[in-house]
């Protein structure tokens, strides 16, 4: 019986299994008849913060560059254009009219370090020199992770007020976006500029130009006892905190109800114009020699437009000349004397005679006394450049044969392996090249350079800016330019010697009459069958901006070029330019660094200053 029961159980198992199979098969069939739709919603573009960057360290080592005066270029007989051989003047830097006292006749500041000019801006640079302020940008439109943050004008001012009143506690801003890139500045001289230009300097060009601010921290110290106070403007606001106390606050009138806990007690407050508004005068500050105090500076924009922060210094007991606007011509606050590069950047946006960049105290603990800066460029900034000797070669030269015989003759041409000469009597001599000495063969080959086709080209890519409040177009337009030069041999005779090409891409001021060097590249090459007897080289993208300030159009635009070809002896064998003045002043042009402004003779100068702000109503 036990056996039979077991068998019956085994026998019944397949029936249940079959039923289960039929059930599952029906379920799968029903699922197959259904059509499933997946709806993909369009994902909104989100601001993605860049990765944190490491803080670079600059090696404080003065570059040692041997200076060699080079002669003006010697034109080749193959250049059709007639070249005027004007004497090349020594480099001269102009008087600094328009920003206070001139720079001539004093000592230079800031030239022990050669920063990358592409990293210099009115907001500072990417490298620290030790006695500077460290700055970072905040945007209250985004969270720390890059997501969107709900924000309105009143809420923004409430958060800013809470942050300053809390003693600048970082926890108040902990949820909001902070740029990983830091800038280092030795001054706070930011004349009014379109706010849309600021985020790109901090490495976040897609950041919107409103509800943002920049905060700097550093130390205030002086080598001697000093009593002074700040004069400043801020657009749309500025806060200055020294040793835990606010010593100056300034904002446009619309913001006053939010920032009402400090007011100036000094005479002359909101009397004199600087930039695009009237200055606020701060509280007196006393510093003991070599004893630093913590200092913080915060300024920014709330609703888009322009951003500005200019901080001047009045030392107790000092007499100052009058500025253009009638107030005292005060010096800018600085922790190091201004370099020419810093003065150039500031002068692009600073109207004439409103303040001075060239004198006043230097707030660090290693200057023995206050001293002005200078406009004299030290010689270690001039890069050595080899050129052809400034001597005219005689037409006749002594040629030596392999058998020791010599002949005095003029080189006419090189043809089919033969050297064609003409002696003093006018008789032509046809000498196989192999019968001449090695030195003479080299001379003949170099003296007959190839015919070259020189083309200069540029490509552009639009510069994109972050969003603006209510989608209004920013008052800034721009493009990235990439410049290149192509050299092609058009003559058939093989040359085979190394050539060196250099090009200069030149820009013009918008709203001025100065030139600016946009790019300068040099490359060596040999034209052979392998490269199809051609060579192309180019430089990095160059940003050119076109913007409007106080109804005045300003900026830079492409203006021209110069391409020069030299042989292995350093002699110029060809060039191409739409402006002969560039070639005529080539040696001066070679002294100009990328980013520098220069005049028609290629001498370095400052940019054309903008027109001063005209007050319309109350600020």
C-alpha positions as CSV (number, residue, x, y, z in Angstrom):
1,X,0.0,0.0,0.0
2,X,2.9,2.3,0.8
3,X,4.3,1.6,-2.6
4,X,1.0,2.3,-4.4
5,X,0.5,5.6,-2.6
6,X,3.9,6.8,-3.6
7,X,3.3,5.9,-7.2
8,X,0.0,7.8,-7.3
9,X,1.6,10.9,-6.0
10,X,4.3,10.7,-8.6
11,X,1.8,10.1,-11.3
12,X,-0.2,13.2,-10.3
13,X,2.7,15.5,-10.4
14,X,2.9,16.0,-14.2
15,X,-0.8,17.1,-14.4
16,X,-0.2,20.0,-11.9
17,X,2.9,20.9,-13.8
18,X,1.1,21.1,-17.1
19,X,-1.6,23.3,-15.5
20,X,1.1,25.6,-14.2
21,X,2.7,25.8,-17.6
22,X,-0.6,26.7,-19.3
23,X,-1.3,29.4,-16.7
24,X,2.1,31.1,-17.2
25,X,1.9,30.8,-20.9
26,X,-1.4,32.6,-20.9
27,X,0.0,35.3,-18.7
28,X,3.0,35.8,-21.1
29,X,0.6,35.9,-24.1
30,X,-1.5,38.6,-22.4
31,X,1.6,40.7,-21.6
32,X,2.7,40.4,-25.3
33,X,-0.6,41.9,-26.5
34,X,-0.1,45.0,-24.4
35,X,1.9,47.9,-25.8
36,X,4.0,49.8,-23.2
37,X,4.9,53.4,-23.8
38,X,7.8,55.1,-22.1
39,X,7.6,58.8,-21.9
40,X,10.9,60.7,-21.8
41,X,10.5,64.2,-20.4
42,X,13.0,66.8,-21.7
43,X,15.5,67.4,-19.0
44,X,16.2,71.0,-18.3
45,X,19.7,72.3,-18.7
46,X,21.3,72.6,-15.3
47,X,24.2,74.6,-14.1
48,X,27.0,72.2,-13.5
49,X,29.8,73.6,-11.2
50,X,33.4,73.0,-12.3
51,X,35.6,70.7,-10.4
52,X,37.7,72.3,-7.6
53,X,41.1,73.5,-8.7
54,X,44.3,73.4,-6.9
55,X,45.7,76.7,-5.7
56,X,48.8,77.4,-7.8
57,X,52.0,78.6,-6.3
58,X,54.2,81.1,-8.1
59,X,57.9,80.7,-7.8
60,X,59.2,84.1,-6.6
61,X,62.3,84.0,-8.7
62,X,63.3,87.0,-10.8
63,X,63.9,85.9,-14.4
64,X,67.4,86.4,-15.7
65,X,67.2,87.2,-19.4
66,X,70.3,88.4,-21.3
67,X,69.5,91.6,-23.1
68,X,70.8,92.0,-26.6
69,X,70.0,95.1,-28.7
70,X,69.1,94.0,-32.1
71,X,69.2,96.0,-35.3
72,X,66.4,96.9,-37.5
73,X,65.5,94.3,-40.2
74,X,67.2,94.2,-43.5
75,X,64.9,93.8,-46.5
76,X,65.7,91.1,-49.0
77,X,66.0,91.9,-52.7
78,X,63.0,89.6,-53.3
79,X,60.7,91.9,-51.3
80,X,59.0,94.1,-53.8
81,X,57.8,96.6,-51.2
82,X,60.2,99.5,-50.6
83,X,61.1,99.7,-47.0
84,X,61.9,103.0,-45.3
85,X,65.0,102.6,-43.1
86,X,64.0,104.8,-40.2
87,X,66.1,104.7,-37.0
88,X,64.5,102.6,-34.3
89,X,63.9,104.7,-31.2
90,X,64.5,103.2,-27.7
91,X,61.3,102.1,-26.0
92,X,59.5,105.0,-24.4
93,X,56.6,104.8,-22.0
94,X,54.3,107.8,-21.8
95,X,53.4,110.0,-18.9
96,X,50.5,108.5,-17.0
97,X,48.2,111.5,-17.5
98,X,44.7,110.9,-16.5
99,X,45.2,108.7,-13.4
100,X,47.0,111.1,-11.1
101,X,50.7,111.8,-11.0
102,X,53.0,110.5,-13.8
103,X,55.1,107.4,-13.4
104,X,58.3,108.7,-14.9
105,X,61.4,108.9,-12.8
106,X,60.5,106.4,-10.0
107,X,60.9,102.8,-9.1
108,X,58.9,100.0,-10.6
109,X,56.6,97.8,-8.6
110,X,55.6,94.2,-9.3
111,X,58.2,93.3,-11.9
112,X,60.0,90.7,-9.9
113,X,57.2,88.3,-11.0
114,X,56.2,87.8,-14.6
115,X,52.6,86.7,-14.4
116,X,50.6,85.2,-17.3
117,X,48.9,88.3,-18.8
118,X,45.9,86.2,-19.8
119,X,45.3,85.6,-16.1
120,X,45.4,89.2,-15.0
121,X,42.2,91.2,-14.6
122,X,40.8,94.0,-12.4
123,X,39.6,91.2,-10.1
124,X,43.1,89.8,-9.6
125,X,45.2,87.0,-10.9
126,X,45.4,83.2,-10.5
127,X,48.7,83.3,-8.7
128,X,49.4,84.5,-5.2
129,X,52.5,86.5,-4.2
130,X,51.8,86.1,-0.4
131,X,50.8,89.7,0.5
132,X,47.5,89.6,-1.4
133,X,43.8,89.0,-0.7
134,X,42.1,85.7,-1.6
135,X,38.8,86.1,-3.4
136,X,36.0,83.8,-4.4
137,X,32.6,84.3,-6.1
138,X,29.2,83.3,-4.6
139,X,26.0,82.8,-6.6
140,X,22.8,82.7,-4.6
141,X,20.9,81.4,-7.7
142,X,22.4,77.9,-7.2
143,X,23.0,75.5,-4.4
144,X,26.4,74.2,-3.4
145,X,25.9,71.2,-5.6
146,X,24.9,73.3,-8.6
147,X,21.1,72.9,-8.4
148,X,18.6,75.8,-8.7
149,X,18.0,77.9,-5.5
150,X,14.8,80.0,-5.1
151,X,15.8,83.6,-5.0
152,X,14.3,87.0,-5.3
153,X,15.6,90.6,-4.8
154,X,14.4,91.0,-1.2
155,X,15.4,87.5,-0.2
156,X,18.9,88.1,-1.7
157,X,19.4,91.3,0.3
158,X,18.0,89.6,3.5
159,X,20.6,86.8,3.2
160,X,23.4,89.4,2.5
161,X,22.3,91.4,5.5
162,X,22.2,88.3,7.7
163,X,25.6,87.2,6.6
164,X,27.3,90.5,7.4
165,X,25.5,91.0,10.7
166,X,26.4,87.5,11.8
167,X,30.1,88.4,11.7
168,X,30.5,87.0,8.2
169,X,29.8,83.4,9.3
170,X,30.2,81.0,6.5
171,X,27.3,78.8,7.7
172,X,24.9,81.5,6.5
173,X,26.1,80.8,2.9
174,X,26.7,77.1,3.3
175,X,23.9,76.0,1.0
176,X,24.8,78.3,-1.9
177,X,27.2,77.9,-4.8
178,X,30.8,79.0,-4.3
179,X,33.3,79.0,-7.2
180,X,36.2,76.6,-6.8
181,X,38.6,79.0,-8.6
182,X,40.2,81.6,-6.4
183,X,41.7,84.9,-7.5
184,X,44.4,86.9,-5.7
185,X,44.5,90.7,-5.7
186,X,46.7,93.4,-4.2
187,X,44.1,96.1,-4.7
188,X,40.4,96.8,-5.0
189,X,40.2,98.9,-8.1
190,X,37.3,97.6,-10.2
191,X,35.9,100.5,-12.2
192,X,32.3,100.0,-13.4
193,X,32.3,97.1,-15.9
194,X,29.4,94.9,-17.2
195,X,28.7,92.2,-14.6
196,X,28.5,89.6,-17.4
197,X,32.2,89.9,-17.8
198,X,33.0,88.9,-14.2
199,X,32.0,85.1,-14.0
200,X,34.3,84.2,-16.9
201,X,37.3,85.6,-14.9
202,X,36.4,83.2,-12.1
203,X,36.3,80.2,-14.4
204,X,32.5,79.9,-14.5
205,X,31.4,81.8,-17.7
206,X,28.0,80.2,-17.7
207,X,27.1,81.8,-14.4
208,X,24.3,84.3,-14.4
209,X,25.2,88.0,-13.8
210,X,22.8,88.7,-10.9
211,X,22.4,87.7,-7.3
212,X,26.1,87.2,-6.9
213,X,29.0,88.7,-5.0
214,X,32.8,88.4,-4.5
215,X,34.4,88.1,-1.1
216,X,38.1,88.7,-0.4
217,X,40.0,88.0,2.8
218,X,43.5,89.0,3.8
219,X,45.5,91.0,6.3
220,X,45.8,94.8,6.7
221,X,49.4,95.6,7.8
222,X,51.8,98.5,7.4
223,X,55.6,98.8,8.0
224,X,55.2,101.9,10.1
225,X,52.5,103.4,12.4
226,X,49.7,104.9,10.3
227,X,46.3,106.4,10.7
228,X,44.0,106.4,7.7
229,X,40.5,105.9,6.4
230,X,39.0,104.5,3.2
231,X,37.0,106.3,0.6
232,X,35.0,103.8,-1.6
233,X,32.2,103.1,-4.0
234,X,30.4,99.7,-4.6
235,X,28.0,98.7,-7.3
236,X,25.6,97.6,-6.2
237,X,27.2,97.5,-2.7
238,X,30.5,97.1,-0.8
239,X,31.2,96.0,2.7
240,X,34.6,96.4,4.4
241,X,35.4,94.7,7.7
242,X,38.6,95.3,9.6
243,X,39.4,93.4,12.8
244,X,35.7,92.2,13.1
245,X,34.1,95.6,12.7
246,X,32.5,97.3,9.6
247,X,34.6,100.4,8.8
248,X,32.8,101.2,5.5
249,X,29.6,100.3,3.7
250,X,28.2,101.7,0.5
251,X,25.2,100.8,-1.6
252,X,22.8,102.3,-4.1
253,X,19.9,104.2,-2.5
254,X,17.5,101.4,-3.3
255,X,19.4,99.1,-0.9
256,X,19.6,101.5,2.1
257,X,16.6,100.0,4.0
258,X,18.5,96.6,4.2
259,X,21.9,98.0,5.0
260,X,21.1,100.7,7.6
261,X,23.2,99.6,10.6
262,X,26.3,101.6,9.6
263,X,26.6,105.2,8.5
264,X,29.6,107.4,7.9
265,X,30.3,110.1,10.5
266,X,33.0,111.7,8.4
267,X,32.7,115.0,6.6
268,X,32.4,114.9,2.9
269,X,30.5,111.7,2.7
270,X,28.7,111.3,-0.7
271,X,30.1,114.5,-2.0
272,X,32.6,113.5,-4.6
273,X,32.2,111.3,-7.6
274,X,34.3,108.2,-8.3
275,X,33.4,105.8,-11.1
276,X,29.6,105.8,-11.4
277,X,28.5,107.1,-8.1
278,X,29.5,109.3,-5.1
279,X,32.0,108.0,-2.5
280,X,31.3,107.0,1.1
281,X,34.0,108.0,3.6
282,X,34.9,105.3,6.2
283,X,35.9,105.3,9.8
284,X,39.5,106.1,10.9
285,X,41.8,103.1,11.3
286,X,45.0,103.0,13.3
287,X,47.7,100.4,12.5
288,X,50.8,99.7,14.6
289,X,54.0,99.0,12.7
290,X,54.1,95.3,11.6
291,X,50.9,94.3,13.5
292,X,48.4,92.9,11.0
293,X,44.6,93.1,11.3
294,X,42.2,90.7,9.5
295,X,40.4,92.5,6.7
296,X,37.4,91.4,4.5
297,X,35.9,93.0,1.5
298,X,32.6,92.0,-0.2
299,X,31.0,93.6,-3.3
300,X,28.7,92.4,-6.1
301,X,25.6,92.8,-8.1
302,X,22.0,92.1,-7.2
303,X,20.0,92.6,-10.4
304,X,22.5,92.6,-13.2
305,X,24.0,95.5,-15.0
306,X,27.4,96.8,-13.8
307,X,29.7,95.8,-11.0
308,X,32.3,98.1,-9.4
309,X,34.4,98.4,-6.3
310,X,37.0,101.1,-5.9
311,X,38.9,101.6,-2.6
312,X,41.0,104.7,-2.0
313,X,43.1,105.7,1.0
314,X,43.3,109.0,2.9
315,X,46.2,109.2,5.4
316,X,45.7,111.6,8.3
317,X,47.7,114.8,7.9
318,X,48.4,114.4,4.2
319,X,47.6,117.1,1.7
320,X,46.2,115.9,-1.7
321,X,45.7,117.8,-5.0
322,X,42.2,118.2,-6.4
323,X,40.7,115.5,-8.6
324,X,38.7,116.3,-11.7
325,X,35.5,116.1,-9.7
326,X,36.6,118.6,-7.1
327,X,37.4,116.2,-4.3
328,X,40.9,115.1,-3.2
329,X,42.9,113.1,-5.7
330,X,43.4,110.1,-3.4
331,X,45.7,107.1,-4.0
332,X,44.3,103.6,-4.5
333,X,44.6,101.1,-1.7
334,X,47.2,98.4,-2.5
335,X,49.4,95.8,-0.8
336,X,52.0,96.1,-3.6
337,X,53.0,98.8,-6.1
338,X,51.0,98.5,-9.2
339,X,52.7,96.8,-12.2
340,X,52.3,98.1,-15.7
341,X,50.0,95.2,-16.5
342,X,47.7,96.0,-13.6
343,X,47.6,99.7,-14.5
344,X,46.8,98.7,-18.1
345,X,43.8,96.6,-17.1
346,X,42.4,99.2,-14.7
347,X,42.9,102.0,-17.1
348,X,40.7,100.3,-19.7
349,X,37.7,101.2,-17.5
350,X,38.9,104.2,-15.4
351,X,38.1,107.8,-16.3
352,X,40.9,110.4,-16.1
353,X,41.9,112.3,-13.0
354,X,39.5,110.7,-10.5
355,X,42.2,109.0,-8.4
356,X,45.9,108.0,-8.7
357,X,47.5,104.5,-9.0
358,X,51.0,105.7,-8.7
359,X,51.6,106.9,-5.1
360,X,50.3,106.6,-1.6
361,X,51.0,103.9,1.1
362,X,51.8,100.3,0.4
363,X,50.0,98.1,2.9
364,X,52.6,95.4,3.6
365,X,55.2,94.9,6.3
366,X,58.4,95.0,4.2
367,X,58.2,98.4,2.5
368,X,60.3,100.8,4.5
369,X,58.4,103.8,3.2
370,X,55.7,104.8,0.8
371,X,57.0,105.3,-2.6
372,X,55.5,105.8,-6.1
373,X,55.6,103.3,-8.9
374,X,57.3,103.9,-12.3
375,X,56.7,103.5,-16.0
376,X,60.2,102.4,-16.7
377,X,60.3,98.8,-18.0
378,X,63.3,97.0,-16.6
379,X,65.6,95.5,-19.2
380,X,65.0,91.9,-18.0
381,X,61.6,92.1,-19.6
382,X,63.0,92.5,-23.1
383,X,63.4,89.2,-24.7
384,X,66.6,88.6,-26.7
385,X,65.9,88.7,-30.4
386,X,68.6,87.9,-33.0
387,X,68.4,89.9,-36.2
388,X,70.5,90.4,-39.3
389,X,73.5,92.7,-38.8
390,X,72.8,96.3,-39.8
391,X,75.5,96.4,-42.4
392,X,75.1,96.5,-46.2
393,X,77.0,93.7,-48.0
394,X,79.2,94.6,-50.8
395,X,78.0,93.4,-54.2
396,X,81.3,91.7,-55.0
397,X,82.7,89.0,-52.8
398,X,85.7,86.6,-53.0
399,X,84.8,83.1,-54.1
400,X,87.1,80.1,-53.5
401,X,87.3,77.0,-55.7
402,X,88.1,73.5,-54.5
403,X,91.4,73.7,-56.4
404,X,92.4,76.9,-54.5
405,X,91.7,79.4,-57.2
406,X,89.7,82.5,-56.3
407,X,87.4,85.0,-58.1
408,X,85.9,88.3,-57.1
409,X,82.4,88.4,-58.4
410,X,78.7,89.1,-57.8
411,X,76.2,86.3,-57.3
412,X,73.5,86.4,-60.0
413,X,71.6,83.1,-59.5
414,X,71.7,79.4,-58.8
415,X,70.5,77.3,-61.7
416,X,70.6,73.5,-62.5
417,X,73.4,72.9,-60.0
418,X,75.5,75.8,-61.3
419,X,76.4,79.0,-59.6
420,X,76.1,82.0,-62.0
421,X,78.5,84.9,-61.1
422,X,79.5,88.2,-62.7
423,X,82.9,89.6,-62.2
424,X,84.0,93.3,-62.0
425,X,84.4,93.5,-65.8
426,X,80.8,92.3,-66.4
427,X,81.7,88.9,-67.6
428,X,79.4,86.0,-66.4
429,X,80.9,82.9,-64.9
430,X,79.1,79.6,-64.8
431,X,80.7,77.4,-62.1
432,X,79.4,74.0,-61.1
433,X,78.4,74.1,-57.5
434,X,80.6,71.1,-56.5
435,X,83.7,73.1,-57.6
436,X,83.1,75.8,-55.0
437,X,84.1,75.6,-51.4
438,X,81.5,74.3,-48.9
439,X,81.2,77.8,-47.4
440,X,80.5,79.4,-50.8
441,X,78.0,76.8,-51.7
442,X,76.1,77.4,-48.4
443,X,76.3,81.2,-49.0
444,X,74.9,80.9,-52.5
445,X,72.1,78.6,-51.4
446,X,71.1,81.0,-48.6
447,X,71.4,84.0,-50.7
448,X,68.8,82.7,-53.1
449,X,65.8,82.0,-50.9
450,X,62.7,80.4,-52.3
451,X,59.7,82.3,-53.5
452,X,57.1,82.1,-50.7
453,X,53.3,82.6,-50.5
454,X,52.4,83.9,-47.1
455,X,48.8,83.8,-45.9
456,X,47.4,84.9,-42.6
457,X,44.0,83.6,-41.4
458,X,41.6,83.9,-38.5
459,X,38.7,81.9,-37.3
460,X,36.0,83.0,-34.8
461,X,33.8,81.3,-32.3
462,X,31.0,83.2,-30.4
463,X,31.7,83.9,-26.8
464,X,28.7,82.8,-24.6
465,X,27.6,84.5,-21.5
466,X,25.5,83.4,-18.6
467,X,21.8,84.3,-18.1
468,X,20.6,87.8,-17.2
469,X,17.6,88.8,-15.1
470,X,14.4,88.5,-17.1
471,X,16.4,87.3,-20.1
472,X,17.6,90.8,-21.1
473,X,20.5,90.7,-23.5
474,X,23.8,91.5,-21.7
475,X,25.6,94.7,-22.8
476,X,28.5,92.6,-23.9
477,X,29.2,90.8,-27.1
478,X,32.3,88.7,-27.9
479,X,34.2,86.2,-30.0
480,X,37.1,83.9,-29.6
481,X,39.6,84.4,-32.4
482,X,42.2,81.9,-33.4
483,X,45.0,83.2,-35.7
484,X,47.2,81.2,-38.0
485,X,49.8,81.6,-40.7
486,X,50.5,79.4,-43.7
487,X,53.8,79.5,-45.6
488,X,54.0,77.8,-49.1
489,X,57.0,77.6,-51.3
490,X,56.0,78.5,-54.9
491,X,59.4,78.2,-56.6
492,X,60.6,74.9,-57.8
493,X,64.3,74.9,-56.9
494,X,64.8,72.9,-53.6
495,X,65.9,75.0,-50.7
496,X,66.2,72.6,-47.8
497,X,67.4,75.1,-45.1
498,X,65.5,75.8,-41.8
499,X,63.3,78.9,-41.8
500,X,61.7,80.7,-38.9
501,X,58.3,82.4,-39.1
502,X,56.7,84.7,-36.6
503,X,53.4,86.4,-36.8
504,X,51.9,89.3,-34.8
505,X,48.1,89.6,-34.6
506,X,47.1,93.1,-33.8
507,X,43.9,94.6,-32.5
508,X,42.3,98.0,-32.4
509,X,40.5,99.8,-29.5
510,X,36.8,100.4,-29.9
511,X,36.3,103.9,-28.7
512,X,40.0,104.8,-28.8
513,X,43.0,105.0,-31.1
514,X,45.5,102.6,-29.5
515,X,46.7,99.2,-30.8
516,X,46.9,96.1,-28.8
517,X,48.9,92.9,-29.4
518,X,46.5,90.0,-29.5
519,X,48.9,87.1,-30.3
520,X,52.5,86.6,-31.2
521,X,53.8,83.2,-32.3
522,X,57.1,81.9,-33.6
523,X,57.9,78.5,-35.3
524,X,60.8,77.0,-37.1
525,X,60.4,74.6,-40.0
526,X,61.9,73.2,-43.3
527,X,60.0,73.1,-46.5
528,X,60.3,69.7,-48.1
529,X,58.5,67.3,-50.4
530,X,57.2,65.4,-47.3
531,X,55.2,68.5,-46.1
532,X,54.3,69.5,-49.6
533,X,56.6,72.5,-49.3
534,X,54.2,74.2,-46.9
535,X,53.9,74.9,-43.2
536,X,51.0,76.1,-41.0
537,X,51.1,77.2,-37.3
538,X,48.7,78.9,-35.0
539,X,48.1,80.2,-31.5
540,X,45.6,79.8,-28.7
541,X,42.1,81.3,-28.8
542,X,42.0,85.1,-28.0
543,X,38.9,86.7,-26.5
544,X,37.7,90.0,-27.9
545,X,34.9,91.7,-26.2
546,X,32.6,94.5,-27.4
547,X,30.7,96.2,-24.6
548,X,28.8,99.4,-23.6
549,X,29.5,101.4,-20.4
550,X,27.7,104.7,-19.7
551,X,26.3,104.7,-23.3
552,X,29.9,104.5,-24.7
553,X,30.9,101.6,-26.8
554,X,34.3,100.1,-25.7
555,X,36.4,97.0,-26.2
556,X,38.8,95.4,-28.8
557,X,38.5,94.3,-32.4
558,X,40.8,92.6,-34.9
559,X,43.0,95.1,-36.7
560,X,45.7,93.5,-38.7
561,X,48.8,91.3,-38.8
562,X,52.5,91.0,-39.7
563,X,54.2,87.8,-40.8
564,X,58.0,87.7,-41.0
565,X,60.2,84.9,-42.4
566,X,63.8,84.6,-41.5
567,X,66.5,82.2,-42.7
568,X,69.0,80.4,-40.6
569,X,71.3,83.4,-40.5
570,X,68.5,85.5,-39.0
571,X,68.0,87.6,-42.1
572,X,64.5,88.5,-43.2
573,X,63.7,87.0,-46.6
574,X,60.0,87.8,-46.8
575,X,57.1,89.3,-45.0
576,X,53.4,90.1,-45.4
577,X,51.3,92.8,-43.7
578,X,48.5,95.2,-44.6
579,X,50.3,97.8,-42.5
580,X,53.8,98.8,-43.4
581,X,54.2,100.7,-40.1
582,X,54.2,97.4,-38.3
583,X,57.2,96.2,-40.4
584,X,59.0,99.5,-40.3
585,X,58.8,99.4,-36.4
586,X,59.4,95.7,-36.2
587,X,62.1,95.9,-33.5
588,X,59.8,98.0,-31.3
589,X,57.0,95.6,-31.9
590,X,59.1,92.7,-30.8
591,X,59.4,94.4,-27.4
592,X,55.6,94.4,-27.0
593,X,54.1,91.5,-25.0
594,X,50.7,90.0,-25.7
595,X,48.0,92.1,-24.0
596,X,50.0,95.3,-24.1
597,X,48.8,98.5,-25.9
598,X,51.0,100.5,-28.2
599,X,51.0,103.5,-30.5
600,X,51.7,103.9,-34.2
601,X,55.4,103.6,-33.6
602,X,54.9,100.4,-31.6
603,X,55.9,102.0,-28.3
604,X,54.0,100.7,-25.3
605,X,51.3,103.0,-23.9
606,X,48.1,102.9,-21.9
607,X,44.6,102.3,-23.3
608,X,42.4,105.3,-24.1
609,X,40.5,106.1,-20.9
610,X,36.6,106.0,-21.1
611,X,34.5,109.1,-20.8
612,X,33.6,110.0,-17.2
613,X,30.2,109.1,-15.7
614,X,27.5,111.8,-15.9
615,X,25.3,111.8,-12.9
616,X,21.5,111.6,-13.6
617,X,19.4,111.9,-10.5
618,X,20.3,110.6,-7.0
619,X,22.5,107.6,-6.5
